[in-house]
Amino acid sequence: MATCEVCGNDYDKTFEVIARDGGRHVFDSFECAVDTVAPRCEVCEVRILGHGVEQEGAIYCCANCARKAGATEVRDNA
């Protein structure tokens, strides 16, 4: 068994997430994984579970938030 790095649960069904930078994380649930790995919108701070939108290295949950931050070359998918 392994221990979730977020909640500390010692669980026989943990899983490992390997980040692009090589960092390794162990979680017992998708909820704990999202809490650690999913980025937050630069404006409203919601967790971004989909693609989001990016401009100049900043990530936003939607084009509306990106525009609030001054991004001009973004749009939501129709």
Phi and psi restraints in degrees (range 20) as a CNS / XPLOR table:
assign (resid 1 and name C) (resid 2 and name N)
       (resid 2 and name CA) (resid 2 and name C) 1.0 -126.6 20.0 2
assign (resid 2 and name N) (resid 2 and name CA)
       (resid 2 and name C) (resid 3 and name N) 1.0 165.0 20.0 2
assign (resid 2 and name C) (resid 3 and name N)
       (resid 3 and name CA) (resid 3 and name C) 1.0 -109.7 20.0 2
assign (resid 3 and name N) (resid 3 and name CA)
       (resid 3 and name C) (resid 4 and name N) 1.0 132.3 20.0 2
assign (resid 3 and name C) (resid 4 and name N)
       (resid 4 and name CA) (resid 4 and name C) 1.0 -66.8 20.0 2
assign (resid 4 and name N) (resid 4 and name CA)
       (resid 4 and name C) (resid 5 and name N) 1.0 132.0 20.0 2
assign (resid 4 and name C) (resid 5 and name N)
       (resid 5 and name CA) (resid 5 and name C) 1.0 -73.6 20.0 2
assign (resid 5 and name N) (resid 5 and name CA)
       (resid 5 and name C) (resid 6 and name N) 1.0 -14.3 20.0 2
assign (resid 5 and name C) (resid 6 and name N)
       (resid 6 and name CA) (resid 6 and name C) 1.0 -92.1 20.0 2
assign (resid 6 and name N) (resid 6 and name CA)
       (resid 6 and name C) (resid 7 and name N) 1.0 -55.3 20.0 2
assign (resid 6 and name C) (resid 7 and name N)
       (resid 7 and name CA) (resid 7 and name C) 1.0 -102.9 20.0 2
assign (resid 7 and name N) (resid 7 and name CA)
       (resid 7 and name C) (resid 8 and name N) 1.0 -11.0 20.0 2
assign (resid 7 and name C) (resid 8 and name N)
       (resid 8 and name CA) (resid 8 and name C) 1.0 80.6 20.0 2
assign (resid 8 and name N) (resid 8 and name CA)
       (resid 8 and name C) (resid 9 and name N) 1.0 7.2 20.0 2
assign (resid 8 and name C) (resid 9 and name N)
       (resid 9 and name CA) (resid 9 and name C) 1.0 -67.8 20.0 2
assign (resid 9 and name N) (resid 9 and name CA)
       (resid 9 and name C) (resid 10 and name N) 1.0 127.6 20.0 2
assign (resid 9 and name C) (resid 10 and name N)
       (resid 10 and name CA) (resid 10 and name C) 1.0 -90.8 20.0 2
assign (resid 10 and name N) (resid 10 and name CA)
       (resid 10 and name C) (resid 11 and name N) 1.0 108.8 20.0 2
assign (resid 10 and name C) (resid 11 and name N)
       (resid 11 and name CA) (resid 11 and name C) 1.0 -137.7 20.0 2
assign (resid 11 and name N) (resid 11 and name CA)
       (resid 11 and name C) (resid 12 and name N) 1.0 141.8 20.0 2
assign (resid 11 and name C) (resid 12 and name N)
       (resid 12 and name CA) (resid 12 and name C) 1.0 -81.2 20.0 2
assign (resid 12 and name N) (resid 12 and name CA)
       (resid 12 and name C) (resid 13 and name N) 1.0 -3.3 20.0 2
assign (resid 12 and name C) (resid 13 and name N)
       (resid 13 and name CA) (resid 13 and name C) 1.0 -120.1 20.0 2
assign (resid 13 and name N) (resid 13 and name CA)
       (resid 13 and name C) (resid 14 and name N) 1.0 30.5 20.0 2
assign (resid 13 and name C) (resid 14 and name N)
       (resid 14 and name CA) (resid 14 and name C) 1.0 -66.3 20.0 2
assign (resid 14 and name N) (resid 14 and name CA)
       (resid 14 and name C) (resid 15 and name N) 1.0 162.8 20.0 2
assign (resid 14 and name C) (resid 15 and name N)
       (resid 15 and name CA) (resid 15 and name C) 1.0 -138.1 20.0 2
assign (resid 15 and name N) (resid 15 and name CA)
       (resid 15 and name C) (resid 16 and name N) 1.0 159.8 20.0 2
assign (resid 15 and name C) (resid 16 and name N)
       (resid 16 and name CA) (resid 16 and name C) 1.0 -112.3 20.0 2
assign (resid 16 and name N) (resid 16 and name CA)
       (resid 16 and name C) (resid 17 and name N) 1.0 137.7 20.0 2
assign (resid 16 and name C) (resid 17 and name N)
       (resid 17 and name CA) (resid 17 and name C) 1.0 -113.8 20.0 2
assign (resid 17 and name N) (resid 17 and name CA)
       (resid 17 and name C) (resid 18 and name N) 1.0 127.6 20.0 2
assign (resid 17 and name C) (resid 18 and name N)
       (resid 18 and name CA) (resid 18 and name C) 1.0 -106.3 20.0 2
assign (resid 18 and name N) (resid 18 and name CA)
       (resid 18 and name C) (resid 19 and name N) 1.0 117.1 20.0 2
assign (resid 18 and name C) (resid 19 and name N)
       (resid 19 and name CA) (resid 19 and name C) 1.0 -76.7 20.0 2
assign (resid 19 and name N) (resid 19 and name CA)
       (resid 19 and name C) (resid 20 and name N) 1.0 160.9 20.0 2
assign (resid 19 and name C) (resid 20 and name N)
       (resid 20 and name CA) (resid 20 and name C) 1.0 -56.2 20.0 2
assign (resid 20 and name N) (resid 20 and name CA)
       (resid 20 and name C) (resid 21 and name N) 1.0 -34.0 20.0 2
assign (resid 20 and name C) (resid 21 and name N)
       (resid 21 and name CA) (resid 21 and name C) 1.0 -82.0 20.0 2
assign (resid 21 and name N) (resid 21 and name CA)
       (resid 21 and name C) (resid 22 and name N) 1.0 4.2 20.0 2
assign (resid 21 and name C) (resid 22 and name N)
       (resid 22 and name CA) (resid 22 and name C) 1.0 93.8 20.0 2
assign (resid 22 and name N) (resid 22 and name CA)
       (resid 22 and name C) (resid 23 and name N) 1.0 -7.2 20.0 2
assign (resid 22 and name C) (resid 23 and name N)
       (resid 23 and name CA) (resid 23 and name C) 1.0 -64.6 20.0 2
assign (resid 23 and name N) (resid 23 and name CA)
       (resid 23 and name C) (resid 24 and name N) 1.0 142.3 20.0 2
assign (resid 23 and name C) (resid 24 and name N)
       (resid 24 and name CA) (resid 24 and name C) 1.0 -114.2 20.0 2
assign (resid 24 and name N) (resid 24 and name CA)
       (resid 24 and name C) (resid 25 and name N) 1.0 137.5 20.0 2
assign (resid 24 and name C) (resid 25 and name N)
       (resid 25 and name CA) (resid 25 and name C) 1.0 -132.3 20.0 2
assign (resid 25 and name N) (resid 25 and name CA)
       (resid 25 and name C) (resid 26 and name N) 1.0 142.2 20.0 2
assign (resid 25 and name C) (resid 26 and name N)
       (resid 26 and name CA) (resid 26 and name C) 1.0 -117.1 20.0 2
assign (resid 26 and name N) (resid 26 and name CA)
       (resid 26 and name C) (resid 27 and name N) 1.0 129.8 20.0 2
assign (resid 26 and name C) (resid 27 and name N)
       (resid 27 and name CA) (resid 27 and name C) 1.0 -133.9 20.0 2
assign (resid 27 and name N) (resid 27 and name CA)
       (resid 27 and name C) (resid 28 and name N) 1.0 157.1 20.0 2
assign (resid 27 and name C) (resid 28 and name N)
       (resid 28 and name CA) (resid 28 and name C) 1.0 -103.7 20.0 2
assign (resid 28 and name N) (resid 28 and name CA)
       (resid 28 and name C) (resid 29 and name N) 1.0 -8.0 20.0 2
assign (resid 28 and name C) (resid 29 and name N)
       (resid 29 and name CA) (resid 29 and name C) 1.0 -154.8 20.0 2
assign (resid 29 and name N) (resid 29 and name CA)
       (resid 29 and name C) (resid 30 and name N) 1.0 158.7 20.0 2
assign (resid 29 and name C) (resid 30 and name N)
       (resid 30 and name CA) (resid 30 and name C) 1.0 -62.8 20.0 2
assign (resid 30 and name N) (resid 30 and name CA)
       (resid 30 and name C) (resid 31 and name N) 1.0 -35.9 20.0 2
assign (resid 30 and name C) (resid 31 and name N)
       (resid 31 and name CA) (resid 31 and name C) 1.0 -57.5 20.0 2
assign (resid 31 and name N) (resid 31 and name CA)
       (resid 31 and name C) (resid 32 and name N) 1.0 -45.8 20.0 2
assign (resid 31 and name C) (resid 32 and name N)
       (resid 32 and name CA) (resid 32 and name C) 1.0 -67.9 20.0 2
assign (resid 32 and name N) (resid 32 and name CA)
       (resid 32 and name C) (resid 33 and name N) 1.0 -37.0 20.0 2
assign (resid 32 and name C) (resid 33 and name N)
       (resid 33 and name CA) (resid 33 and name C) 1.0 -63.6 20.0 2
assign (resid 33 and name N) (resid 33 and name CA)
       (resid 33 and name C) (resid 34 and name N) 1.0 -46.4 20.0 2
assign (resid 33 and name C) (resid 34 and name N)
       (resid 34 and name CA) (resid 34 and name C) 1.0 -60.1 20.0 2
assign (resid 34 and name N) (resid 34 and name CA)
       (resid 34 and name C) (resid 35 and name N) 1.0 -41.8 20.0 2
assign (resid 34 and name C) (resid 35 and name N)
       (resid 35 and name CA) (resid 35 and name C) 1.0 -59.3 20.0 2
assign (resid 35 and name N) (resid 35 and name CA)
       (resid 35 and name C) (resid 36 and name N) 1.0 -31.7 20.0 2
assign (resid 35 and name C) (resid 36 and name N)
       (resid 36 and name CA) (resid 36 and name C) 1.0 -94.9 20.0 2
assign (resid 36 and name N) (resid 36 and name CA)
       (resid 36 and name C) (resid 37 and name N) 1.0 -41.0 20.0 2
assign (resid 36 and name C) (resid 37 and name N)
       (resid 37 and name CA) (resid 37 and name C) 1.0 -97.3 20.0 2
assign (resid 37 and name N) (resid 37 and name CA)
       (resid 37 and name C) (resid 38 and name N) 1.0 -36.3 20.0 2
assign (resid 37 and name C) (resid 38 and name N)
       (resid 38 and name CA) (resid 38 and name C) 1.0 -68.1 20.0 2
assign (resid 38 and name N) (resid 38 and name CA)
       (resid 38 and name C) (resid 39 and name N) 1.0 133.8 20.0 2
assign (resid 38 and name C) (resid 39 and name N)
       (resid 39 and name CA) (resid 39 and name C) 1.0 -71.7 20.0 2
assign (resid 39 and name N) (resid 39 and name CA)
       (resid 39 and name C) (resid 40 and name N) 1.0 162.8 20.0 2
assign (resid 39 and name C) (resid 40 and name N)
       (resid 40 and name CA) (resid 40 and name C) 1.0 -108.3 20.0 2
assign (resid 40 and name N) (resid 40 and name CA)
       (resid 40 and name C) (resid 41 and name N) 1.0 145.6 20.0 2
assign (resid 40 and name C) (resid 41 and name N)
       (resid 41 and name CA) (resid 41 and name C) 1.0 -60.5 20.0 2
assign (resid 41 and name N) (resid 41 and name CA)
       (resid 41 and name C) (resid 42 and name N) 1.0 135.9 20.0 2
assign (resid 41 and name C) (resid 42 and name N)
       (resid 42 and name CA) (resid 42 and name C) 1.0 -63.6 20.0 2
assign (resid 42 and name N) (resid 42 and name CA)
       (resid 42 and name C) (resid 43 and name N) 1.0 -21.8 20.0 2
assign (resid 42 and name C) (resid 43 and name N)
       (resid 43 and name CA) (resid 43 and name C) 1.0 -102.4 20.0 2
assign (resid 43 and name N) (resid 43 and name CA)
       (resid 43 and name C) (resid 44 and name N) 1.0 -58.9 20.0 2
assign (resid 43 and name C) (resid 44 and name N)
       (resid 44 and name CA) (resid 44 and name C) 1.0 -98.5 20.0 2
assign (resid 44 and name N) (resid 44 and name CA)
       (resid 44 and name C) (resid 45 and name N) 1.0 -7.0 20.0 2
assign (resid 44 and name C) (resid 45 and name N)
       (resid 45 and name CA) (resid 45 and name C) 1.0 67.1 20.0 2
assign (resid 45 and name N) (resid 45 and name CA)
       (resid 45 and name C) (resid 46 and name N) 1.0 14.2 20.0 2
assign (resid 45 and name C) (resid 46 and name N)
       (resid 46 and name CA) (resid 46 and name C) 1.0 -68.1 20.0 2
assign (resid 46 and name N) (resid 46 and name CA)
       (resid 46 and name C) (resid 47 and name N) 1.0 148.2 20.0 2
assign (resid 46 and name C) (resid 47 and name N)
       (resid 47 and name CA) (resid 47 and name C) 1.0 -69.8 20.0 2
assign (resid 47 and name N) (resid 47 and name CA)
       (resid 47 and name C) (resid 48 and name N) 1.0 134.7 20.0 2
assign (resid 47 and name C) (resid 48 and name N)
       (resid 48 and name CA) (resid 48 and name C) 1.0 -97.9 20.0 2
assign (resid 48 and name N) (resid 48 and name CA)
       (resid 48 and name C) (resid 49 and name N) 1.0 111.9 20.0 2
assign (resid 48 and name C) (resid 49 and name N)
       (resid 49 and name CA) (resid 49 and name C) 1.0 -101.7 20.0 2
assign (resid 49 and name N) (resid 49 and name CA)
       (resid 49 and name C) (resid 50 and name N) 1.0 -11.9 20.0 2
assign (resid 49 and name C) (resid 50 and name N)
       (resid 50 and name CA) (resid 50 and name C) 1.0 -108.6 20.0 2
assign (resid 50 and name N) (resid 50 and name CA)
       (resid 50 and name C) (resid 51 and name N) 1.0 -150.2 20.0 2
assign (resid 50 and name C) (resid 51 and name N)
       (resid 51 and name CA) (resid 51 and name C) 1.0 -74.0 20.0 2
assign (resid 51 and name N) (resid 51 and name CA)
       (resid 51 and name C) (resid 52 and name N) 1.0 -35.3 20.0 2
assign (resid 51 and name C) (resid 52 and name N)
       (resid 52 and name CA) (resid 52 and name C) 1.0 64.5 20.0 2
assign (resid 52 and name N) (resid 52 and name CA)
       (resid 52 and name C) (resid 53 and name N) 1.0 -172.6 20.0 2
assign (resid 52 and name C) (resid 53 and name N)
       (resid 53 and name CA) (resid 53 and name C) 1.0 -130.2 20.0 2
assign (resid 53 and name N) (resid 53 and name CA)
       (resid 53 and name C) (resid 54 and name N) 1.0 147.4 20.0 2
assign (resid 53 and name C) (resid 54 and name N)
       (resid 54 and name CA) (resid 54 and name C) 1.0 -130.1 20.0 2
assign (resid 54 and name N) (resid 54 and name CA)
       (resid 54 and name C) (resid 55 and name N) 1.0 146.8 20.0 2
assign (resid 54 and name C) (resid 55 and name N)
       (resid 55 and name CA) (resid 55 and name C) 1.0 -151.1 20.0 2
assign (resid 55 and name N) (resid 55 and name CA)
       (resid 55 and name C) (resid 56 and name N) 1.0 129.2 20.0 2
assign (resid 55 and name C) (resid 56 and name N)
       (resid 56 and name CA) (resid 56 and name C) 1.0 51.2 20.0 2
assign (resid 56 and name N) (resid 56 and name CA)
       (resid 56 and name C) (resid 57 and name N) 1.0 42.4 20.0 2
assign (resid 56 and name C) (resid 57 and name N)
       (resid 57 and name CA) (resid 57 and name C) 1.0 84.4 20.0 2
assign (resid 57 and name N) (resid 57 and name CA)
       (resid 57 and name C) (resid 58 and name N) 1.0 -8.0 20.0 2
assign (resid 57 and name C) (resid 58 and name N)
       (resid 58 and name CA) (resid 58 and name C) 1.0 -95.3 20.0 2
assign (resid 58 and name N) (resid 58 and name CA)
       (resid 58 and name C) (resid 59 and name N) 1.0 143.3 20.0 2
assign (resid 58 and name C) (resid 59 and name N)
       (resid 59 and name CA) (resid 59 and name C) 1.0 -117.0 20.0 2
assign (resid 59 and name N) (resid 59 and name CA)
       (resid 59 and name C) (resid 60 and name N) 1.0 140.4 20.0 2
assign (resid 59 and name C) (resid 60 and name N)
       (resid 60 and name CA) (resid 60 and name C) 1.0 -130.9 20.0 2
assign (resid 60 and name N) (resid 60 and name CA)
       (resid 60 and name C) (resid 61 and name N) 1.0 154.5 20.0 2
assign (resid 60 and name C) (resid 61 and name N)
       (resid 61 and name CA) (resid 61 and name C) 1.0 -73.0 20.0 2
assign (resid 61 and name N) (resid 61 and name CA)
       (resid 61 and name C) (resid 62 and name N) 1.0 -26.7 20.0 2
assign (resid 61 and name C) (resid 62 and name N)
       (resid 62 and name CA) (resid 62 and name C) 1.0 -157.6 20.0 2
assign (resid 62 and name N) (resid 62 and name CA)
       (resid 62 and name C) (resid 63 and name N) 1.0 168.1 20.0 2
assign (resid 62 and name C) (resid 63 and name N)
       (resid 63 and name CA) (resid 63 and name C) 1.0 -64.7 20.0 2
assign (resid 63 and name N) (resid 63 and name CA)
       (resid 63 and name C) (resid 64 and name N) 1.0 -32.1 20.0 2
assign (resid 63 and name C) (resid 64 and name N)
       (resid 64 and name CA) (resid 64 and name C) 1.0 -60.4 20.0 2
assign (resid 64 and name N) (resid 64 and name CA)
       (resid 64 and name C) (resid 65 and name N) 1.0 -47.1 20.0 2
assign (resid 64 and name C) (resid 65 and name N)
       (resid 65 and name CA) (resid 65 and name C) 1.0 -64.8 20.0 2
assign (resid 65 and name N) (resid 65 and name CA)
       (resid 65 and name C) (resid 66 and name N) 1.0 -38.7 20.0 2
assign (resid 65 and name C) (resid 66 and name N)
       (resid 66 and name CA) (resid 66 and name C) 1.0 -61.2 20.0 2
assign (resid 66 and name N) (resid 66 and name CA)
       (resid 66 and name C) (resid 67 and name N) 1.0 -42.9 20.0 2
assign (resid 66 and name C) (resid 67 and name N)
       (resid 67 and name CA) (resid 67 and name C) 1.0 -64.5 20.0 2
assign (resid 67 and name N) (resid 67 and name CA)
       (resid 67 and name C) (resid 68 and name N) 1.0 -37.0 20.0 2
assign (resid 67 and name C) (resid 68 and name N)
       (resid 68 and name CA) (resid 68 and name C) 1.0 -60.5 20.0 2
assign (resid 68 and name N) (resid 68 and name CA)
       (resid 68 and name C) (resid 69 and name N) 1.0 -29.8 20.0 2
assign (resid 68 and name C) (resid 69 and name N)
       (resid 69 and name CA) (resid 69 and name C) 1.0 -89.3 20.0 2
assign (resid 69 and name N) (resid 69 and name CA)
       (resid 69 and name C) (resid 70 and name N) 1.0 1.3 20.0 2
assign (resid 69 and name C) (resid 70 and name N)
       (resid 70 and name CA) (resid 70 and name C) 1.0 97.5 20.0 2
assign (resid 70 and name N) (resid 70 and name CA)
       (resid 70 and name C) (resid 71 and name N) 1.0 2.6 20.0 2
assign (resid 70 and name C) (resid 71 and name N)
       (resid 71 and name CA) (resid 71 and name C) 1.0 -70.2 20.0 2
assign (resid 71 and name N) (resid 71 and name CA)
       (resid 71 and name C) (resid 72 and name N) 1.0 138.4 20.0 2
assign (resid 71 and name C) (resid 72 and name N)
       (resid 72 and name CA) (resid 72 and name C) 1.0 -116.4 20.0 2
assign (resid 72 and name N) (resid 72 and name CA)
       (resid 72 and name C) (resid 73 and name N) 1.0 -16.6 20.0 2
assign (resid 72 and name C) (resid 73 and name N)
       (resid 73 and name CA) (resid 73 and name C) 1.0 -107.1 20.0 2
assign (resid 73 and name N) (resid 73 and name CA)
       (resid 73 and name C) (resid 74 and name N) 1.0 38.7 20.0 2
assign (resid 73 and name C) (resid 74 and name N)
       (resid 74 and name CA) (resid 74 and name C) 1.0 -125.2 20.0 2
assign (resid 74 and name N) (resid 74 and name CA)
       (resid 74 and name C) (resid 75 and name N) 1.0 154.4 20.0 2
assign (resid 74 and name C) (resid 75 and name N)
       (resid 75 and name CA) (resid 75 and name C) 1.0 -155.4 20.0 2
assign (resid 75 and name N) (resid 75 and name CA)
       (resid 75 and name C) (resid 76 and name N) 1.0 151.7 20.0 2
assign (resid 75 and name C) (resid 76 and name N)
       (resid 76 and name CA) (resid 76 and name C) 1.0 -77.3 20.0 2
assign (resid 76 and name N) (resid 76 and name CA)
       (resid 76 and name C) (resid 77 and name N) 1.0 152.2 20.0 2
assign (resid 76 and name C) (resid 77 and name N)
       (resid 77 and name CA) (resid 77 and name C) 1.0 -71.3 20.0 2
assign (resid 77 and name N) (resid 77 and name CA)
       (resid 77 and name C) (resid 78 and name N) 1.0 140.8 20.0 2
